[in-house]
Amino acid sequence: MKSISSWGRLSQEMHHVTPLNDRNKVRDSIRHKNNHGLGLAHGMGRSYGDIALNPNGTLWLTTGLNHLIDFDVHSGLLRCEAGVLLRDIQRLFIPKGWALPVTPGSQLVTVGGAIANDVHGKNHHLLGTFGDHIQSLKLARTDGTELECGPTHNPEWFFATVGGLGLTGFIVAAEIQLRPISGPWLDTETIPYSNLSEFFELADSSENDWEHTVSWIDCMSNKGQGIFMRANSNQELEDAPKMKAEKKMPFVPPISLVNTLTLRPFNFVYYNLKKYKAGSGITHYEPFFYPLDKLLEWNRMYGPKGFFQYQSVIPRNVGQDATQAMLREIEKSGEGSFLAVLKTFGNREPLGLLSFPEPGVTLALDFPNHQSSTHKLLARLDAIVKEAKGRIYPAKDARMPRELFEAGYPKLNEFLKYRDAGISSSLSRRLLGS
Ligand SMILES: Cc1cc2nc3c(=O)[nH]c(=O)nc-3n(C[C@H](O)[C@H](O)[C@H](O)COP(=O)(O)OP(=O)(O)OC[C@H]3O[C@@H](n4cnc5c(N)ncnc54)[C@H](O)[C@@H]3O)c2cc1C
């Protein structure tokens, strides 16, 4: 038994932990009779809430399944095991002219985790989600069966498993279509905006000409000021710089370092520093795509009580009003979030039955856990999301009410047909009842 917590560090609970290292033995290892209670795959544990937790049950650790199986140098099709890290794919293949088409804001996640949450990056408007680039995957079920599925073969299993919260079976391996890339550099622009209307104008006008767009919004000022960043691949520079080693948050402070005393000055300084440095530049892909990976275990900064991440997507027609309403609630509450991310998703329907991204605007916020006052604020944000017919991202969630999940994910009943009866998580028990 081992104590495991998720990225938000809201709980520390005991799990029966089974590391998996041999893809040919997965089918046997995950069979119900070989486990303590129900099981669940666990990748890098980079999900913030309880989606990768299964206290008192079994966790199948996937990071030992870290082999590349096959690569076609002509087409860029990569087959690999599900515990391979996105960072390892990027660092190995970018110098060879191939990159992952879609990556989230941390590359310290596994291929299996990226599929199970159908993660998105800063280029959703152009290339959709991670699942859009999976040609095929191998799924093992706890009843001892195995199947290969993809968008054209066994598609019903594929669309249930992509974004399927790890509940349809164990992803053993996947085929990912990499895309050709000229090098590791990006042409970037950093543009300050002073309110939400300016943000939406920038987002709209960047959609056609910029591959990557994202913004940071200062939610301690309810005006909606922020910094908009956009980037395209640089076609000329080839050499990669020597990357500095990551630093690590060395200890868990007794109280959260993110608090009312530090938030306002931090956000003020960050905004003004970025504003001062606004303009064009050339940036390596790692600091642009994965700025937080530079400080390993930065989540410890929030102290022993941990923190909540809250990520919603709101349909575009009410996106500005609902975002403004959320900012007002946050300001009123005094809870404040540091490093809030605001970006638009492109006009694409969700890929998997439970994939999160849908057309609209998405806001991601981190709140230190102040228990009941934080819960009250999050409930007020829920009401705004519900009224706007939006949805919450399960990969980040530890507390959304079941009725909000049901309202946000209309294909839930169809999804339930594909659940594996031998798999369960804290999130599935909370939101699905088992
Ligand atoms: C700093 C940071 C930035 C982030 N930015 C983004 C972002 O921009 N966009 C975004 O979409 N997400 C983002 N995330 C969230 C992160 O990408 C997802 O939570 C991702 O799923 C984590 O992968 P993991 O390997 O850690 O999986 P875990 O968190 O360990 O597991 C996640 C889910 O995947 C399932 N799973 C894992 N492996 C398998 C397998 N082999 N078979 C079946 N199911 C499996 C688990 O059961 C669980 O349900 C970010 C996270 C962090 C910490």
The ligand as an SDF file (V2000), in Angstrom:
LIG
                    3D

 53 58  0  0  0  0  0  0  0  0999 V2000
    1.1000   22.3030  -15.4030 C   0  0  0  0  0  0  0  0  0  0  0  0
   -0.0210   21.5670  -16.0680 C   0  0  0  0  0  0  0  0  0  0  0  0
   -0.5450   22.0860  -17.2360 C   0  0  0  0  0  0  0  0  0  0  0  0
   -1.5820   21.3990  -17.8880 C   0  0  0  0  0  0  0  0  0  0  0  0
   -2.0860   21.9360  -19.0300 N   0  0  0  0  0  0  0  0  0  0  0  0
   -3.0770   21.3010  -19.7000 C   0  0  0  0  0  0  0  0  0  0  0  0
   -3.5690   21.7990  -20.9260 C   0  0  0  0  0  0  0  0  0  0  0  0
   -3.1140   22.8170  -21.4340 O   0  0  0  0  0  0  0  0  0  0  0  0
   -4.5460   21.0910  -21.5550 N   0  0  0  0  0  0  0  0  0  0  0  0
   -5.0590   19.9340  -21.0290 C   0  0  0  0  0  0  0  0  0  0  0  0
   -5.9320   19.3390  -21.6680 O   0  0  0  0  0  0  0  0  0  0  0  0
   -4.6150   19.4320  -19.8570 N   0  0  0  0  0  0  0  0  0  0  0  0
   -3.6340   20.0950  -19.1880 C   0  0  0  0  0  0  0  0  0  0  0  0
   -3.1560   19.5890  -18.0060 N   0  0  0  0  0  0  0  0  0  0  0  0
   -3.7490   18.3420  -17.4850 C   0  0  0  0  0  0  0  0  0  0  0  0
   -2.9960   17.1000  -17.9760 C   0  0  0  0  0  0  0  0  0  0  0  0
   -2.5820   17.2350  -19.3080 O   0  0  0  0  0  0  0  0  0  0  0  0
   -3.9400   15.9080  -17.9110 C   0  0  0  0  0  0  0  0  0  0  0  0
   -4.4640   15.7810  -16.6310 O   0  0  0  0  0  0  0  0  0  0  0  0
   -3.2810   14.5800  -18.3260 C   0  0  0  0  0  0  0  0  0  0  0  0
   -4.2940   13.6240  -18.5200 O   0  0  0  0  0  0  0  0  0  0  0  0
   -2.2920   14.0670  -17.2930 C   0  0  0  0  0  0  0  0  0  0  0  0
   -1.6670   12.8930  -17.7780 O   0  0  0  0  0  0  0  0  0  0  0  0
   -1.0160   11.8480  -16.7530 P   0  0  0  0  0  0  0  0  0  0  0  0
   -0.0970   10.9620  -17.4940 O   0  0  0  0  0  0  0  0  0  0  0  0
   -0.4360   12.5750  -15.5980 O   0  0  0  0  0  0  0  0  0  0  0  0
   -2.2990   11.0360  -16.3290 O   0  0  0  0  0  0  0  0  0  0  0  0
   -2.9490   10.8280  -14.8690 P   0  0  0  0  0  0  0  0  0  0  0  0
   -3.2500   12.1630  -14.2980 O   0  0  0  0  0  0  0  0  0  0  0  0
   -2.1460    9.9030  -14.0630 O   0  0  0  0  0  0  0  0  0  0  0  0
   -4.3160   10.1130  -15.2840 O   0  0  0  0  0  0  0  0  0  0  0  0
   -5.3070   10.8390  -15.9700 C   0  0  0  0  0  0  0  0  0  0  0  0
   -6.4170    9.9180  -16.4500 C   0  0  0  0  0  0  0  0  0  0  0  0
   -5.8820    9.0710  -17.4660 O   0  0  0  0  0  0  0  0  0  0  0  0
   -6.1520    7.7240  -17.1620 C   0  0  0  0  0  0  0  0  0  0  0  0
   -5.0490    6.9330  -17.7350 N   0  0  0  0  0  0  0  0  0  0  0  0
   -3.7280    7.1730  -17.6260 C   0  0  0  0  0  0  0  0  0  0  0  0
   -3.0440    6.2200  -18.3020 N   0  0  0  0  0  0  0  0  0  0  0  0
   -3.9580    5.3810  -18.8360 C   0  0  0  0  0  0  0  0  0  0  0  0
   -3.8730    4.1890  -19.6020 C   0  0  0  0  0  0  0  0  0  0  0  0
   -2.7040    3.6680  -19.9740 N   0  0  0  0  0  0  0  0  0  0  0  0
   -5.0310    3.5810  -19.9460 N   0  0  0  0  0  0  0  0  0  0  0  0
   -6.2340    4.0930  -19.5860 C   0  0  0  0  0  0  0  0  0  0  0  0
   -6.3640    5.2090  -18.8690 N   0  0  0  0  0  0  0  0  0  0  0  0
   -5.2420    5.8590  -18.4860 C   0  0  0  0  0  0  0  0  0  0  0  0
   -6.2170    7.6680  -15.6490 C   0  0  0  0  0  0  0  0  0  0  0  0
   -6.9710    6.5610  -15.1920 O   0  0  0  0  0  0  0  0  0  0  0  0
   -6.9210    8.9760  -15.3590 C   0  0  0  0  0  0  0  0  0  0  0  0
   -8.3080    8.8070  -15.5470 O   0  0  0  0  0  0  0  0  0  0  0  0
   -2.1100   20.2040  -17.3420 C   0  0  0  0  0  0  0  0  0  0  0  0
   -1.5680   19.6880  -16.1480 C   0  0  0  0  0  0  0  0  0  0  0  0
   -0.5390   20.3600  -15.5210 C   0  0  0  0  0  0  0  0  0  0  0  0
    0.0290   19.8030  -14.2380 C   0  0  0  0  0  0  0  0  0  0  0  0
  1  2  1  0
  2  3  1  0
  2 52  2  0
  3  4  2  0
  4  5  1  0
  4 50  1  0
  5  6  2  0
  6  7  1  0
  6 13  1  0
  7  8  2  0
  7  9  1  0
  9 10  1  0
 10 11  2  0
 10 12  1  0
 12 13  2  0
 13 14  1  0
 14 15  1  0
 14 50  1  0
 15 16  1  0
 16 17  1  0
 16 18  1  0
 18 19  1  0
 18 20  1  0
 20 21  1  0
 20 22  1  0
 22 23  1  0
 23 24  1  0
 24 25  2  0
 24 26  1  0
 24 27  1  0
 27 28  1  0
 28 29  2  0
 28 30  1  0
 28 31  1  0
 31 32  1  0
 32 33  1  0
 33 34  1  0
 33 48  1  0
 34 35  1  0
 35 36  1  0
 35 46  1  0
 36 37  1  0
 36 45  1  0
 37 38  2  0
 38 39  1  0
 39 40  1  0
 39 45  2  0
 40 41  1  0
 40 42  2  0
 42 43  1  0
 43 44  2  0
 44 45  1  0
 46 47  1  0
 46 48  1  0
 48 49  1  0
 50 51  2  0
 51 52  1  0
 52 53  1  0
M  END
$$$$
